[in-house]
Every structure is written in structure tokens, then in C-alpha cells.
Amino acid sequence: MKSSSLLSRREFALGIVPALGLTAAGFQLEARAATPTRHRFLCCDYQGNKVAIVAADGSIEWEFPTKTPQDCWMLPNGHVLFCYSNGAKEVSPSKQVVWEYQAPAQAQCHSCQPLPDGRVLVAECGLSRVIEAGRDGQVAKEIKVASQAKNMGHQFRGTRRTADGHYWVCLMDEKKIVELSSSGALLQEIPVDGFPHAAIRLPNGHLLVTLGTAGKVIELDAKRKIVWQLGEHEIPGNSLRLPAGCQRLANGNTIVCNYLPGNFMGKQPQAFEVTRSKRVVWEFKDHAHFKTVNQIYVLDAPSRWKKGPLLR
């Protein structure tokens, strides 16, 4: 087994190490097969103003410029869907815009999601609403979201529609997550100890939540008790600065985007995969090409994983 001092420059930058080795930060990895963990993924670089596909070796396969992207998806047809400051777009591999929703000028768009019927969910701060846009780029449905946030851009972040047609919205400045019915009625309100950026409903009824500047990732059970959490300084050399987007993998591991604000930019990994026992098995660090990775979509999950819901 080669030591971290013998890793290639590319491996060191990506945090790729063999089984039972150490990360660049010296953090012990989970015991696993001899093949190191690698991921091909799609991501948003908020301050870098682009969405990009990164290959498993860390090279950039594809990128598209856009203003402050917040959420992204790979569609079955190979197109990339993302939202940006003033709307959402679907872009082909050849970088042709094949669909677009343009939000009103006073709106800020911080979440999007492709829906089974072909519509696209878009969350609009400023207008305090979640909309579903049709293939004609027009609003087909509107759900008003009650928000008391004084800062328009801080009304809400992570927003998802679940299979039952309900909407889960992270009311960031109000430190709570709400579940709304398909008609917009308030079903439940979940207070959290921080500014929620993502709230992913898991198949067992739990919620996986990132808490932004509070520097925590938590999992809440059906009674909304914390059953797992990752604290601010639990990973040596990779403190949680602003955990934003996340994805729960079928193996139980969690991918976390560690948005690096201000003086932290350029100084530590921008995304990582951690086990239930809080051991890092993969991390991504490329400050030459990326500034603030705030959302991720892992593309290399085995086909057997794709039969269930995508948990992000």
C-alpha cells in the first residue's frame, strides 16, 4: 500500500487514497476494497458562475457558464437542468439551450427539480412562491410560501416535491423546514438549530438536513429527533464551513458540498463522501477551476442504485 507521500499530484488534489490510507488532511479512511473511491459528478459552482461535469479522474468533461447556479440535475436524455439567479434552463451536451423558464425580475431562484410529468419545479425568493413551469416555459402551477424573512434572498433554499405531491421547503432565515400539501396547505413545521439549505426526505421517513453557517449536517427520525449528525469540526482538516447541497447514497454514505465562504475559499476540500461512522472515503478539491461548490449530483452510481428514488 503506497503512503500519502507517494500519491500522484492528481490523486492528492482529489483526496483519492487506497484502502486504510489517509487523506491529505491525515484522516483515516473506511476499510474497503483495494480500488479507491472515485466519483463522476455534476455540480454547481456558485461564485464560479458555472455548472460542470467532472470526470472520475478530476478532469472537467463539460461546463456551461451561468450566473450563480444553485441546483442541478442530469436528465435521462443526457441534458443538464439547472437553476440560476433568474430562472432555469435545460442544456444539451452540445451546449444548446433546449428549454428555459425566465423568472420575473424581482425573483431569485435557488432550487429546481425535474418532475415526472415533464414540468420543472422552481423556488422563487422575493415572490415567496414555488412554481411548476411547463414545457412552454410558462407557469403551470403556483404554491405560495409564507415567509417572514426580511432579506429577500434568504427566504428559502432547498425545495423538493416528493412522490406524494407534497412540497418540502427550507425557510432559511426562519430556521425551519415546512411540508406543504399539493395545494399549498401547511402540513407540518420542523424547527432546526441553524439555517437549512437542504432537506432530503429519505425512504424511511427520516430527513437529511444541511444547516449552512451552523456548520452541521443532521438526520432526523420520524419524531424529528437527531439520529445522526456531522459536527463542524469532526473531520480533521475539513471543518464544515457552510454545508449546502447533499446526496445520500444507497450504501448509506452521504455526499456533502462544503461551500467555502470568504477567507476559507481555496483552503480545503469542496465536497466529500462520509460514512455513517464519520469516515471520509472520497473528497474533491480543485481550487484552480472551482470557487464554491454548493450542489452536487453523483453520476456514477451502480445501476442497481438507480431503481430507488434519488436522494438529493
C-alpha positions in Angstrom: 0.0 0.0 0.0 1.5 3.3 -1.0 1.7 6.1 1.5 0.1 9.5 1.0 3.5 10.9 0.3 3.7 8.7 -2.8 0.4 9.8 -4.2 0.3 11.4 -7.6 -0.4 15.1 -7.7 -3.8 14.4 -9.3 -4.7 11.8 -6.6 -3.6 14.2 -3.8 -5.7 17.0 -5.2 -8.8 14.8 -5.3 -8.2 13.2 -2.0 -8.0 9.7 -3.6 -6.2 7.2 -1.4 -6.1 3.4 -1.2 -7.8 1.3 1.4 -6.9 2.2 5.0 -4.8 5.1 3.8 -5.0 8.7 4.9 -6.5 11.8 3.2 -4.3 14.8 2.6 -5.6 16.0 6.0 -4.4 12.8 7.7 -7.9 11.5 8.3 -8.3 7.7 8.5 -10.5 6.2 5.7 -13.0 3.5 6.0 -11.7 0.0 5.4 -12.8 -1.0 1.9 -11.8 -2.7 -1.3 -8.4 -2.0 -2.9 -9.9 0.2 -5.5 -10.1 3.8 -4.3 -13.4 5.6 -4.3 -13.8 7.9 -7.3 -16.9 9.8 -8.5 -18.0 11.3 -11.7 -20.4 14.1 -10.9 -22.3 17.2 -12.0 -22.0 20.3 -9.8 -22.9 24.0 -9.4 -20.1 26.5 -8.7 -22.0 29.4 -7.3 -19.3 32.1 -7.2 -17.5 30.5 -10.2 -20.7 31.1 -12.3 -20.9 27.7 -14.0 -22.3 24.2 -13.9 -19.8 21.4 -14.8 -19.4 17.7 -15.2 -16.3 16.4 -13.5 -14.8 13.0 -14.5 -13.7 10.4 -12.0 -10.1 11.5 -12.6 -10.9 15.1 -11.7 -10.8 16.5 -15.2 -13.6 18.7 -16.4 -15.7 17.0 -19.1 -18.3 19.7 -19.7 -19.1 23.1 -18.4 -21.7 25.8 -19.1 -21.5 29.4 -17.8 -24.4 30.8 -15.9 -25.0 33.4 -13.1 -24.8 32.0 -9.6 -26.3 28.5 -10.1 -27.9 26.9 -7.1 -29.3 23.5 -8.1 -28.6 21.0 -10.9 -29.8 17.7 -12.3 -28.8 15.2 -15.0 -31.8 14.2 -17.1 -32.3 10.7 -18.6 -31.7 12.2 -22.1 -28.3 13.4 -21.1 -29.3 17.0 -20.8 -28.4 19.2 -17.8 -31.1 21.0 -15.9 -30.1 23.8 -13.5 -31.5 27.0 -11.9 -29.6 30.3 -11.8 -30.2 33.7 -10.4 -33.2 34.5 -12.6 -34.7 31.2 -13.9 -33.9 27.7 -15.0 -32.5 26.1 -18.1 -32.2 22.7 -19.8 -29.0 22.5 -21.8 -27.9 19.7 -24.2 -24.4 18.1 -24.2 -23.7 20.3 -27.2 -24.5 23.3 -25.0 -27.7 24.2 -26.8 -30.4 25.7 -24.5 -33.4 23.5 -25.3 -35.8 24.8 -22.6 -35.9 27.8 -20.4 -38.0 29.4 -17.7 -37.4 33.1 -17.1 -38.5 34.3 -13.7 -39.8 37.8 -13.0 -37.1 40.4 -12.4 -37.8 40.6 -8.7 -37.3 36.9 -8.1 -34.2 34.9 -7.1 -34.2 31.2 -8.0 -32.4 28.9 -5.5 -33.9 25.5 -6.2 -35.2 23.4 -9.1 -36.3 19.9 -9.7 -37.5 17.9 -12.8 -40.9 16.4 -12.2 -42.3 13.2 -13.6 -44.9 14.9 -15.8 -42.2 17.0 -17.6 -42.7 20.1 -15.6 -39.9 21.8 -13.7 -40.2 22.9 -10.1 -38.6 26.3 -9.4 -38.4 28.0 -6.0 -38.5 31.8 -6.2 -37.3 34.0 -3.3 -38.7 37.6 -3.4 -42.0 36.4 -4.8 -42.4 33.8 -1.9 -43.6 31.1 -4.1 -42.8 27.7 -5.6 -43.9 27.3 -9.2 -44.1 24.4 -11.7 -43.1 25.5 -15.2 -44.4 23.7 -18.2 -42.6 22.8 -21.4 -43.7 26.1 -22.9 -41.7 27.9 -20.2 -44.8 29.3 -18.6 -46.1 28.9 -15.0 -48.4 25.9 -14.8 -48.9 25.9 -11.1 -48.1 28.3 -8.2 -47.7 27.5 -4.5 -47.4 30.5 -2.2 -44.9 30.1 0.7 -45.4 32.1 3.9 -42.1 33.7 4.7 -41.2 36.3 7.3 -37.6 36.7 6.1 -36.5 40.4 5.8 -33.8 39.6 3.3 -35.4 38.6 0.0 -32.6 36.3 -1.0 -32.7 34.4 2.3 -36.4 33.4 2.2 -35.7 29.7 1.3 -33.2 27.3 -0.2 -33.6 23.6 -0.7 -37.1 22.8 -2.1 -38.3 19.4 -3.3 -41.6 17.8 -4.3 -42.0 14.3 -3.1 -43.8 11.4 -4.7 -47.0 12.1 -2.8 -47.1 15.6 -4.3 -46.1 17.4 -1.2 -43.5 20.3 -1.1 -40.7 20.4 1.3 -39.2 23.9 1.7 -36.2 25.1 3.8 -37.1 28.5 5.2 -33.5 29.6 5.8 -33.6 32.7 7.9 -36.5 31.4 9.9 -34.6 28.2 10.8 -37.3 25.8 9.9 -38.5 23.3 7.3 -42.1 23.2 6.2 -44.1 20.5 4.5 -46.9 21.8 2.2 -49.7 19.8 0.6 -50.2 19.6 -3.1 -52.5 22.7 -2.8 -50.1 24.6 -0.5 -51.7 23.9 2.9 -49.2 23.7 5.8 -48.9 20.1 7.0 -46.0 20.4 9.4 -43.3 22.8 10.5 -40.0 21.5 11.7 -37.7 23.9 13.6 -33.9 23.3 13.3 -30.9 24.7 15.0 -29.4 26.6 12.0 -30.1 27.9 8.5 -31.3 24.9 6.5 -30.0 24.7 2.9 -31.2 21.2 2.0 -33.9 18.8 3.5 -34.0 15.4 1.8 -36.8 13.1 2.8 -35.4 9.5 3.0 -37.4 6.4 2.2 -37.7 5.5 6.0 -39.3 8.9 6.7 -36.1 10.5 8.1 -34.9 13.9 6.9 -31.3 14.6 5.9 -30.7 18.3 6.6 -27.7 20.6 6.0 -27.6 23.6 8.2 -25.4 26.1 6.4 -23.5 28.5 8.6 -24.3 26.5 11.7 -21.8 24.0 10.3 -23.8 20.8 10.8 -25.4 18.0 8.9 -28.2 16.2 10.7 -30.5 13.3 10.2 -33.9 13.5 11.9 -36.2 10.5 12.5 -39.9 10.4 12.1 -40.3 12.0 15.6 -37.8 14.7 14.5 -35.1 13.6 16.9 -31.5 13.6 15.7 -30.3 10.1 15.0 -27.1 11.0 13.1 -25.1 14.2 12.7 -21.8 15.5 11.5 -20.5 18.4 13.5 -18.4 21.4 12.5 -15.0 20.1 13.4 -15.5 16.3 13.4 -13.4 15.8 10.2 -9.8 17.0 10.9 -8.6 19.4 8.2 -12.1 19.6 6.7 -14.3 21.6 9.0 -17.8 22.3 7.9 -17.9 25.9 6.8 -21.3 26.1 5.1 -22.7 22.6 4.2 -25.1 23.3 1.4 -26.1 20.6 -1.1 -26.0 16.9 -0.2 -26.8 13.5 -1.5 -27.5 10.2 0.4 -26.1 7.2 -1.5 -27.6 3.8 -1.5 -24.6 2.5 0.6 -25.7 4.8 3.4 -22.9 7.3 2.8 -23.5 11.0 2.5 -22.0 13.4 -0.1 -21.7 16.9 1.3 -20.9 20.1 -0.5 -18.8 22.3 1.8 -19.3 25.8 0.5 -16.2 27.8 1.4 -17.0 31.5 2.1 -14.6 34.4 2.5 -11.3 33.6 4.0 -11.9 29.8 3.7 -12.1 29.8 -0.1 -9.3 27.8 -1.6 -8.1 26.1 1.6 -9.8 22.7 1.9 -11.9 20.2 0.0 -15.1 21.5 -1.6 -17.0 18.2 -1.4 -16.6 14.9 0.3 -18.3 11.5 1.0 -18.6 10.4 4.6 -19.7 7.1 6.1 -22.2 6.6 8.9 -19.2 6.2 11.2 -18.0 9.6 10.0 -15.0 8.4 8.0 -14.2 10.1 4.7 -13.9 7.8 1.7 -13.7 10.4 -1.1 -13.2 14.1 -1.4 -12.9 16.7 -4.1 -10.6 19.7 -4.2 -9.9 21.7 -7.2 -9.4 25.4 -6.4 -7.8 26.2 -9.7 -11.1 25.6 -11.5 -13.9 25.9 -8.9 -14.6 28.5 -6.2 -17.7 27.5 -4.2 -19.3 24.1 -5.0 -22.8 24.3 -3.5 -24.6 21.5 -5.2 -23.6 18.0 -6.4 -25.2 15.2 -8.4 -23.2 11.9 -8.4 -23.4 10.3 -11.8 -21.5 7.1 -11.4 -23.9 5.2 -9.0 -24.2 1.5 -10.0 -27.3 0.7 -12.0 -28.8 -1.2 -9.1 -28.9 2.1 -7.0 -30.9 3.9 -9.7 -34.0 1.8 -9.1 -35.0 3.7 -6.0 -35.5 7.4 -5.5 -32.6 9.8 -6.0 -31.9 11.2 -2.5 -30.7 14.7 -3.1 
